Amino acid sequence: MIAAIHSSDLDGCVMAPRSKSVMQRACAAALIAGGETILMSPGNSLDDQVALSVIQQLGATVERLENGTIKIISSGIQVKAASMIDCGESGLSLRLFTAIAALSDFPITMTGKGSLQRRPQDFLLKGFPEMGVDVQPNNGYIPFQIKGPLLPTNVEVDGSMSSQHLTGLLMAYAAKGAAGVTITVQNLVGKPYIDLTIDLMKQFGLTIPINQDYKRFIFYSNGPVNSLVDLKRNFNIEGDWSGAAFLLVAGAITGSVQVEGLSPNSYQADKKIIVALQLAGAGIEWENEMIQVQRKELNAFHFDATECPDLFPPLVALAAFCNGETKILGANRLKHKESDRAATLVSEFSKLGLQIKQEDDCLLIQGVDQLVGGVAESQGDHRIAMALAVAGLRSKAKVVIHQAESVAKSYPLFFDEDRKSTRLNSSHTVISYAVF
C-alpha cells in the first residue's frame, strides 16, 4: 500500500488503540492460569492475532463473542504431538511463548516471517539447556526447535538485548510452580515492561517472584499469590501508549488532538511520551483517561529513550518541528527492531528534507518549520510508517509512503482515524492511499 499525506491541521477526538504489549501477555497468562478468561476491549492488530493463534496451538480454546469480547478457556499447556508455532513478525510473541512452549515435552519448532527472520535470537536460547530444554538453535535464527519439559532452576540470563525473554521465563516458572529458585539477570533493559508483566501476572492469580532491583527474581514456595483467584475472570485490555504517542505528537505539531482511553497508572514504558511533549513545550491537558495536546511553539529537547525505544519514531516526528537541535539517547537499542530503526529513521526522514544523524548512541535532529516532502519507505516497519505519516502533516509537498500497510502490525486503523466523523477532523484531505 502507498499512502500520500498532505499538509493538514487536525482537530478532534480519538480512542486510543488497544495495547498489544498487554494483549499478548494477557493471552499467555490466560493460557497458563487456566479456567475461563474474558478479554474486554481486545486488540485487533496482527501481533494480537498471532498471540491468540499461538495459545490455541498450545491447548487453549478461543471464541470471539458477539459483544466484541474474546473468551479463552484453558487447562494449561496441552500439546499432544510435535508441532510448529508461527509467531508472524511478533518479536514479543516469539520470546514470550518460546519459554512457555518449552513446558511441553514434545518438540516444538518456533518460526515466523518477514523481519523476524532477520532478528538474532541467540540470547533467547542460551539458558534453556540449564533448564533441561533441548535446543536446536539454527545459528540463533528462526526457525529453531525446543523440546522440554522446562524445569525451573537457578539460571542467569542476559537482559541487554530485550526484557521479553525474561517475561517468558517469569510466566513459565510461575506455570511450573517454581519454588526456591532464582533468575539472575545481567544488564536488564526495558524495566517498565517487567513491571507490566509482574502486575499482569498478579491480576491473573499467578505466583509472582520477589524482584530484587531487577537483578534477581526469586520464587519462594509461599510466594505472594493473588488471594482472589477465580477460575472465571474478566480482564480489560488497556489503551496503547505506543500507538497513542503518534496521535499525541500529531496534536502537538498540527492543531489539537484529544486521545481517550489511556490509563495514567499504566506500567507501559511509552507513557513517557508525555515527558517528552512537556520538555518540547506542547500544550497538554490531562483528565482521568483523556489527554488533549495542542500545538504551540516547540523547542528542542534532550530525552533518554533507552527504557522506551519504541518512542524513537514519534519522538523524531516531534523533534522535526522543534526550534534547535534535539538529542535522543538510546539509539543502540534500535538495531534489531522490524528494521534497523535508527538507520531507517535517518535515511527516510533525510529524504523529506530533515537534518538528522546518528552519533554513537544518539540521534540528533535539527528542527524545521516544515518538511520539504517527497517519497519515503517504511522498510516494512510499522512505527516508521506512522512517524512519516505524522510528520507529513507539516510538509510543503505531500509525503508519499511505500509499504504503509505495515501499520497493521500494531495499529490497523491508523490511516482511517481521520476519516471518522466522530474522531479526527482535518482542514484538508489528510490521507489518500492506494494498493499496488
C-alpha positions as CSV (number, residue, x, y, z in Angstrom):
1,M,0.0,0.0,0.0
2,I,1.2,3.5,-0.8
3,A,-0.1,6.4,1.4
4,A,0.1,10.0,0.4
5,I,0.0,12.5,3.3
6,H,-0.9,16.2,2.8
7,S,-0.2,19.2,5.0
8,S,-3.2,19.5,7.4
9,D,-4.3,20.8,10.8
10,L,-6.1,18.2,13.0
11,D,-8.8,18.9,15.5
12,G,-10.8,16.1,17.1
13,C,-11.0,13.2,19.5
14,V,-10.0,9.6,19.0
15,M,-10.0,6.4,21.2
16,A,-6.5,5.0,21.8
17,P,-5.8,1.6,20.2
18,R,-5.5,-1.3,22.5
19,S,-2.1,-2.3,23.9
20,K,-0.5,-5.2,22.1
21,S,2.0,-5.5,24.9
22,V,-0.8,-6.1,27.4
23,M,-2.9,-8.2,25.0
24,Q,-0.1,-10.7,24.2
25,R,0.8,-11.0,27.9
26,A,-2.9,-11.5,28.8
27,C,-3.2,-14.3,26.2
28,A,-0.2,-16.0,27.8
29,A,-1.5,-15.6,31.3
30,A,-4.9,-16.9,30.4
31,L,-3.3,-20.0,28.9
32,I,-1.2,-20.8,31.9
33,A,-3.6,-19.7,34.7
34,G,-6.3,-21.9,33.3
35,G,-10.1,-21.5,33.6
36,E,-12.2,-19.0,31.7
37,T,-10.9,-15.6,30.8
38,I,-13.0,-12.9,29.1
39,L,-10.8,-10.3,27.4
40,M,-12.6,-7.0,27.4
41,S,-11.8,-4.4,24.6
42,P,-9.3,-6.8,22.9
43,G,-6.8,-5.6,20.3
44,N,-7.1,-6.5,16.7
45,S,-3.5,-5.9,15.4
46,L,-1.6,-8.6,13.6
47,D,0.5,-9.2,16.7
48,D,-2.6,-9.7,18.8
49,Q,-4.0,-12.2,16.3
50,V,-0.6,-14.1,16.4
51,A,-0.9,-14.4,20.2
52,L,-4.4,-15.8,20.0
53,S,-3.3,-18.3,17.4
54,V,-0.3,-19.4,19.5
55,I,-2.3,-20.1,22.6
56,Q,-4.7,-22.2,20.6
57,Q,-1.8,-24.3,19.3
58,L,-0.7,-24.7,22.9
59,G,-4.0,-26.0,24.1
60,A,-6.4,-23.1,24.7
61,T,-9.8,-22.6,23.0
62,V,-10.6,-19.1,21.8
63,E,-14.0,-17.7,20.9
64,R,-14.9,-14.3,19.7
65,L,-18.2,-13.3,21.3
66,E,-20.9,-11.1,19.7
67,N,-20.3,-8.2,22.2
68,G,-16.7,-7.9,20.9
69,T,-15.1,-9.6,23.8
70,I,-12.9,-12.8,23.5
71,K,-13.4,-15.9,25.6
72,I,-10.3,-18.0,26.4
73,I,-10.8,-21.4,28.1
74,S,-7.6,-23.3,29.2
75,S,-6.5,-26.2,31.2
76,G,-2.8,-25.2,30.9
77,I,-0.3,-26.4,28.2
78,Q,-1.9,-29.2,26.2
79,V,0.5,-30.2,23.4
80,K,-0.1,-33.7,22.2
81,A,2.4,-34.0,19.3
82,A,5.4,-32.4,17.7
83,S,4.3,-29.1,16.2
84,M,5.3,-25.8,14.6
85,I,4.3,-22.4,16.1
86,D,4.3,-19.4,13.7
87,C,4.8,-16.1,15.5
88,G,4.4,-14.0,12.4
89,E,6.5,-10.9,12.8
90,S,6.0,-10.6,16.5
91,G,9.2,-10.5,18.5
92,L,7.3,-10.4,21.8
93,S,5.3,-13.5,20.9
94,L,8.4,-15.4,19.8
95,R,10.3,-14.6,23.0
96,L,7.3,-14.9,25.4
97,F,5.9,-18.1,24.0
98,T,9.2,-19.9,23.4
99,A,9.7,-20.3,27.2
100,I,6.0,-21.3,27.7
101,A,6.1,-23.8,24.8
102,A,9.2,-25.3,26.4
103,L,6.9,-26.6,29.2
104,S,5.8,-29.3,26.8
105,D,7.7,-32.5,26.4
106,F,7.1,-32.6,22.7
107,P,9.5,-31.0,20.2
108,I,8.2,-27.6,19.0
109,T,9.6,-25.6,16.1
110,M,9.3,-21.8,16.6
111,T,9.2,-19.9,13.4
112,G,7.9,-16.6,11.9
113,K,8.2,-14.4,8.9
114,G,9.3,-11.1,7.5
115,S,11.7,-9.1,9.6
116,L,11.6,-11.6,12.4
117,Q,13.6,-14.0,10.2
118,R,16.5,-11.5,10.3
119,R,16.5,-10.8,14.0
120,P,19.1,-12.8,16.0
121,Q,17.7,-14.8,19.0
122,D,21.0,-16.2,20.4
123,F,20.3,-14.5,23.8
124,L,16.9,-16.2,23.9
125,L,18.3,-19.7,23.6
126,K,21.4,-19.7,25.8
127,G,19.9,-20.6,29.1
128,F,17.5,-23.3,28.1
129,P,19.9,-26.3,28.4
130,E,20.4,-25.5,32.1
131,M,16.6,-25.8,32.5
132,G,16.5,-29.2,30.8
133,V,15.4,-28.0,27.5
134,D,17.0,-29.4,24.3
135,V,17.6,-26.7,21.7
136,Q,18.4,-27.0,18.0
137,P,19.4,-23.3,17.6
138,N,19.8,-22.8,13.8
139,N,22.6,-20.4,14.4
140,G,20.4,-18.2,16.6
141,Y,17.7,-17.5,13.9
142,I,14.2,-18.8,13.3
143,P,13.2,-21.5,12.7
144,F,14.7,-23.2,15.8
145,Q,13.4,-26.2,17.8
146,I,13.0,-26.7,21.5
147,K,12.0,-29.8,23.5
148,G,11.1,-29.7,27.1
149,P,9.8,-30.1,29.7
150,L,11.4,-27.0,31.1
151,L,12.4,-27.5,34.8
152,P,12.7,-24.3,36.8
153,T,16.2,-23.9,38.2
154,N,18.6,-21.2,39.2
155,V,19.6,-19.6,35.9
156,E,21.4,-16.4,34.7
157,V,20.1,-14.6,31.6
158,D,21.4,-11.7,29.5
159,G,18.9,-8.8,29.5
160,S,20.9,-6.4,27.4
161,M,19.0,-7.1,24.2
162,S,15.5,-7.3,25.4
163,S,13.3,-7.9,28.5
164,Q,10.9,-10.1,26.6
165,H,12.8,-13.3,27.2
166,L,12.7,-12.6,31.0
167,T,8.9,-12.0,30.7
168,G,8.5,-15.5,29.1
169,L,10.7,-17.1,31.8
170,L,8.7,-15.5,34.7
171,M,5.5,-16.8,33.3
172,A,6.9,-20.3,32.5
173,Y,8.3,-20.5,36.0
174,A,5.0,-19.5,37.5
175,A,3.2,-22.0,35.4
176,K,5.5,-24.8,36.6
177,G,5.1,-23.9,40.2
178,A,8.7,-22.8,40.7
179,A,9.9,-22.8,44.3
180,G,13.2,-21.8,45.9
181,V,14.8,-20.8,42.5
182,T,16.3,-17.5,41.3
183,I,16.5,-16.0,37.9
184,T,19.6,-13.7,37.8
185,V,19.6,-11.0,35.1
186,Q,22.6,-9.1,33.8
187,N,22.2,-5.7,32.2
188,L,18.4,-5.6,32.0
189,V,16.9,-3.1,29.6
190,G,13.2,-2.4,29.4
191,K,12.5,-2.5,33.2
192,P,9.0,-0.9,32.8
193,Y,8.0,-3.9,30.7
194,I,8.9,-6.3,33.6
195,D,6.8,-4.2,35.9
196,L,4.0,-4.6,33.4
197,T,4.5,-8.4,33.3
198,I,4.5,-8.9,37.1
199,D,1.5,-6.7,37.6
200,L,-0.5,-8.7,35.0
201,M,0.7,-12.0,36.5
202,K,-0.6,-10.8,39.8
203,Q,-4.0,-9.9,38.3
204,F,-4.3,-13.4,36.9
205,G,-3.5,-15.0,40.2
206,L,-0.1,-16.4,39.2
207,T,2.7,-16.7,41.7
208,I,4.9,-13.7,41.3
209,P,8.6,-13.5,42.2
210,I,10.4,-11.1,44.6
211,N,12.1,-8.5,42.4
212,Q,15.5,-7.6,43.9
213,D,16.4,-4.4,42.0
214,Y,15.8,-6.1,38.6
215,K,18.9,-8.2,39.1
216,R,17.4,-11.2,40.8
217,F,13.8,-12.6,40.6
218,I,13.3,-15.1,43.4
219,F,10.4,-17.6,43.5
220,Y,9.5,-18.8,47.0
221,S,7.3,-21.8,47.8
222,N,5.0,-19.5,49.7
223,G,5.4,-16.6,47.4
224,P,2.8,-13.8,47.0
225,V,-0.3,-15.1,45.3
226,N,-3.4,-13.2,44.4
227,S,-5.9,-14.4,47.1
228,L,-8.9,-13.6,44.8
229,V,-8.1,-16.2,42.2
230,D,-11.2,-17.4,40.4
231,L,-11.5,-19.8,37.6
232,K,-13.6,-17.2,35.8
233,R,-12.1,-13.7,35.3
234,N,-12.6,-10.6,33.2
235,F,-9.5,-8.7,32.1
236,N,-9.6,-5.3,30.3
237,I,-7.0,-4.6,27.6
238,E,-5.9,-1.0,28.3
239,G,-5.1,1.7,25.7
240,D,-1.8,1.6,24.0
241,W,0.6,4.4,24.8
242,S,2.9,3.3,22.0
243,G,0.3,3.8,19.3
244,A,-1.3,6.9,21.0
245,A,2.2,8.6,21.1
246,F,1.8,9.2,17.3
247,L,-1.7,10.8,17.8
248,L,-0.4,13.0,20.7
249,V,2.6,14.2,18.6
250,A,0.2,14.9,15.7
251,G,-1.7,17.2,18.0
252,A,1.5,18.9,19.2
253,I,2.6,19.8,15.6
254,T,-0.7,20.4,13.7
255,G,-3.5,21.6,15.9
256,S,-5.4,19.9,18.7
257,V,-5.9,16.1,19.3
258,Q,-7.7,14.5,22.2
259,V,-7.0,10.9,22.9
260,E,-9.2,8.8,25.2
261,G,-8.7,5.5,27.0
262,L,-5.1,6.0,28.3
263,S,-4.5,4.9,31.8
264,P,-2.4,7.4,33.9
265,N,-1.5,4.4,36.1
266,S,-0.2,2.3,33.3
267,Y,3.1,0.4,33.6
268,Q,3.7,0.8,29.8
269,A,7.1,2.4,29.2
270,D,5.8,4.6,26.4
271,K,3.8,6.6,28.8
272,K,6.9,8.8,28.9
273,I,5.8,10.4,25.7
274,I,4.1,12.9,28.0
275,V,7.5,13.8,29.5
276,A,8.9,14.5,26.0
277,L,5.9,16.6,25.0
278,Q,6.3,18.6,28.2
279,L,10.0,19.1,27.5
280,A,9.2,20.3,24.0
281,G,6.6,22.8,25.3
282,A,3.5,21.3,23.9
283,G,0.1,22.3,25.4
284,I,-1.1,19.4,27.4
285,E,-4.4,18.9,29.4
286,W,-4.9,15.6,31.2
287,E,-8.1,14.5,32.9
288,N,-8.6,10.9,34.1
289,E,-8.0,8.8,30.9
290,M,-8.3,11.6,28.4
291,I,-5.3,13.7,27.2
292,Q,-5.5,16.7,24.9
293,V,-2.4,18.0,23.1
294,Q,-2.4,21.4,21.3
295,R,0.0,23.0,19.0
296,K,2.3,25.6,20.5
297,E,5.8,26.8,19.6
298,L,8.1,23.8,20.2
299,N,11.7,23.9,21.4
300,A,14.4,21.3,21.1
301,F,14.8,18.9,24.0
302,H,17.1,16.1,25.3
303,F,15.4,12.8,26.1
304,D,16.8,9.4,27.1
305,A,14.7,6.7,25.4
306,T,16.8,3.7,26.4
307,E,14.0,2.2,28.5
308,C,11.3,3.1,25.9
309,P,12.9,2.6,22.5
310,D,9.6,2.3,20.7
311,L,9.2,6.1,21.2
312,F,12.0,6.9,18.9
313,P,9.8,7.2,15.7
314,P,7.2,9.6,17.2
315,L,10.0,11.5,19.0
316,V,11.7,12.1,15.7
317,A,8.4,13.3,14.2
318,L,8.1,15.7,17.2
319,A,11.7,16.9,17.1
320,A,11.4,17.6,13.4
321,F,9.4,20.8,14.3
322,C,11.2,21.9,17.4
323,N,13.4,25.0,17.3
324,G,17.1,24.0,17.7
325,E,18.8,20.6,17.9
326,T,17.1,17.7,19.7
327,K,19.1,14.9,21.2
328,I,17.5,11.5,21.8
329,L,19.6,8.8,23.7
330,G,19.3,5.1,23.4
331,A,19.7,4.6,19.6
332,N,21.8,1.4,20.1
333,R,18.7,-0.4,21.1
334,L,17.1,0.0,17.7
335,K,19.4,-2.2,15.7
336,H,17.2,-5.3,15.7
337,K,13.7,-3.9,15.5
338,E,11.4,-4.5,12.5
339,S,14.1,-2.6,10.7
340,D,17.5,-1.2,11.7
341,R,15.3,1.5,13.1
342,A,17.9,4.2,13.8
343,A,19.4,3.9,10.3
344,T,15.9,3.8,8.8
345,L,14.8,7.0,10.6
346,V,17.9,8.8,9.4
347,S,17.6,7.6,5.8
348,E,13.9,8.1,5.3
349,F,13.5,11.4,7.2
350,S,16.5,12.8,5.3
351,K,14.6,12.1,2.1
352,L,11.9,14.6,3.3
353,G,14.4,17.4,4.0
354,L,15.1,16.8,7.7
355,Q,18.6,17.2,9.1
356,I,19.0,14.0,11.2
357,K,22.0,11.9,12.0
358,Q,23.2,9.3,14.4
359,E,26.3,9.8,16.6
360,D,27.1,6.7,18.8
361,D,24.0,6.1,21.0
362,C,22.2,9.3,20.0
363,L,20.0,10.7,17.3
364,L,20.5,14.4,16.6
365,I,17.6,16.2,14.9
366,Q,17.7,19.8,13.7
367,G,14.2,21.2,13.7
368,V,12.5,22.9,10.7
369,D,9.2,24.8,10.3
370,Q,8.1,22.4,7.5
371,L,9.4,19.3,5.8
372,V,10.1,19.6,2.1
373,G,8.1,16.5,1.2
374,G,9.0,13.6,-1.0
375,V,8.9,9.8,-1.3
376,A,10.0,7.6,1.6
377,E,9.9,3.9,2.5
378,S,8.7,2.4,5.8
379,Q,11.0,-0.6,5.1
380,G,8.3,-2.8,6.5
381,D,8.4,-1.1,9.9
382,H,5.0,-0.1,11.3
383,R,6.4,2.6,13.6
384,I,8.4,4.2,10.7
385,A,5.3,4.3,8.6
386,M,3.3,6.1,11.3
387,A,6.2,8.5,12.1
388,L,6.5,9.5,8.4
389,A,2.7,10.0,8.2
390,V,2.5,12.2,11.3
391,A,5.5,14.3,10.1
392,G,3.9,14.6,6.7
393,L,1.1,16.7,8.3
394,R,3.6,19.6,8.2
395,S,5.2,19.4,4.8
396,K,5.3,21.8,1.8
397,A,4.7,19.0,-0.6
398,K,3.0,15.7,0.0
399,V,4.8,12.8,1.7
400,V,4.4,9.5,-0.1
401,I,5.0,6.4,2.0
402,H,5.6,3.0,0.4
403,Q,4.8,-0.2,2.4
404,A,2.4,1.8,4.5
405,E,0.3,-1.4,5.2
406,S,2.9,-2.3,7.8
407,V,0.9,-0.3,10.3
408,A,-1.4,-3.3,10.6
409,K,1.2,-5.0,12.9
410,S,0.2,-2.7,15.8
411,Y,-2.4,-0.2,14.6
412,P,-4.6,-1.4,11.7
413,L,-6.9,1.6,11.8
414,F,-4.1,4.2,11.9
415,F,-4.8,5.5,8.4
416,D,-8.6,5.6,8.9
417,E,-8.8,7.6,12.1
418,D,-9.2,11.0,10.4
419,R,-12.0,9.7,8.2
420,K,-14.4,9.0,11.1
421,S,-16.7,11.9,11.7
422,T,-16.8,11.3,15.5
423,R,-13.0,11.3,15.6
424,L,-10.4,13.5,14.0
425,N,-11.3,16.2,11.5
426,S,-8.8,18.0,9.3
427,S,-8.7,21.2,7.3
428,H,-7.5,19.3,4.3
429,T,-7.6,15.8,3.0
430,V,-5.0,14.2,5.3
431,I,-4.6,10.8,3.8
432,S,-5.2,9.2,0.4
433,Y,-3.9,5.8,-0.3
434,A,-3.9,3.1,-3.0
435,V,-3.0,-0.6,-3.1
436,F,-0.3,-1.6,-5.7
